[in-house]
């Protein structure tokens, strides 16, 4: 089964690849069950010329094929198989490259850094000779007096 010709790139090309992806996964899975498993857990996110960028789940994700994704997609024989199958399907030998997902902002790290620099935290660490392993900001269980703590 051959699909319609593939647009050169951009949104139309990416949409075409996304529509053809299940068939590509199936065909690759027939050729190599490992490759089929790997392609089933990635998703196309960009397309330009003959290069498809795919996003993979984290290595430790509880998804069959997640741990082996990056290693499998770096192998030369895998690139050759994908190129041959996409040439037969779409008329273009595609290359696939894993793009790491955008990193989430590290707001928690900034808070931890601020707390580590707090004079009370530094004093406690110095006085105890200890090492700070973890620090978290929590609200005090003791309510402040209504007058702000001033005594008459």
N, C-alpha and C positions, 0 to 999 in steps of 0.2 A: 504494500500500500504506500503510495507516494502522496504527500500532501501538496497543497498549493505552493508556488514559489515563495521563498522567504524574502520579505522586504529587507533593504540594506542595513537597517539599524533603527535606533530610536524606539519610541513608544509602540509604533506599529509592529516593528520587528520583535520587540519583547513580548507583546501580546500574542503574536503568532507562535513564538517559542513556548510561552506558557500554555497555550492551547495544545501544542504538540507534545508537551512534556510527559503526560501519562503514557503515550505511545512510545516515546523514547525510552522511558523507564522500563516498559514491558520488553521492548526489543533488546535492550542492554541486559536485562535480567535473563533472557533466553540464552544469550551469549555467555554471560557470567553472572551467577546468582549474587556474588559479592557486589559487583558493579550495579546491578539492579537495586540491591538494598541501599547502597550508598546514594544513588541518584534519587531514590524515593524519599530521602530525608533532607535533601537540599532543595532550594527553590531559586529559580532564576530571578535576579533583581536588576540586571542591566544587560544591554546588548549593543555592541558596536562592531560593524564590519563582520568578522567571523568569530569574535570573542564574546562568550556568554559568562557574565559574572554570576556566581551562585553564592547564596548565603547558607552556611552550614550551622547546625546546632552545636552548642558547646560539647567538647569531648566527653564530659561527664554527664551529659543529658541521658535520661532514661528512655532512649529511643534506639531501636535496633539499627545498627549501622553508624551511629553517631561517632563512636570511638575510632572507627577505621576510615572515616570520610576523607580527611585531609591527606593521609598517607596514600590511600587508593587513588585519589584524583591527581597525585603527583607522578604516578607511574607512567612511563612512556607507552607501554602496551595499552593502557587504559585510554590515553589520548588518541592513539591510533584507532582503537575500536570505536570510540565516540565519533571521531572524524568520519570513519567509513559508514557508520549507521546513519549519521545526520546527512551525509552526502546522498545516501540512498533515499532517505525520507524527505529531505527538504531541498536537495540540490546544492547544498553548501556544506563543506566539511567544517564543522564548528569546533572551536577550542573552548574548553571550560576552565575557569580559574575561580578558586575559592576566595571570596571576599569576606573578611572578618566583619561581624556585625559591629555597628557603632557602639563604642563603649558608653555605658551609662555614666552620668556625671558622678563624681566621687564626693558628694556632699558629706557623707558620713566621715570620710577621712579628714576633711577640713574641721569638723567639729572635734574629732579626736585630737587633732594637732593643737587646737585652741585649748582644750582641757589639759593636755600634757604640759602646756606652758603656764598654766595657772599657778600662782605662787604657793597656794596650799598644797596642791598636788606635788609640786617640786619639793616642798619642805618635808612632806610625808616620805617621799622616796629617799631623800637625803638622810633623814633621821633614822629610818629603818634599814638603810643600806640595801633596800630591796630593788627589784626591777619591776617596772610597770608592764604587765602583760596585756591588760584590757582595761579600758575606761569607757564608761557610759554616763551620759547626763540623765539624771532622774529628778523628778520633783521631790522636794522634801516632804516626808510624811507629817512633819510638825508644821501646823499652820502658824503663820506670823501673827503676832498680836495686832488687834485692829488699829492701835495707835502707832504702828510701825516699829515697835520695839522700845520706844522711849519710856523710861520709868519716871514716876513723879517724885 
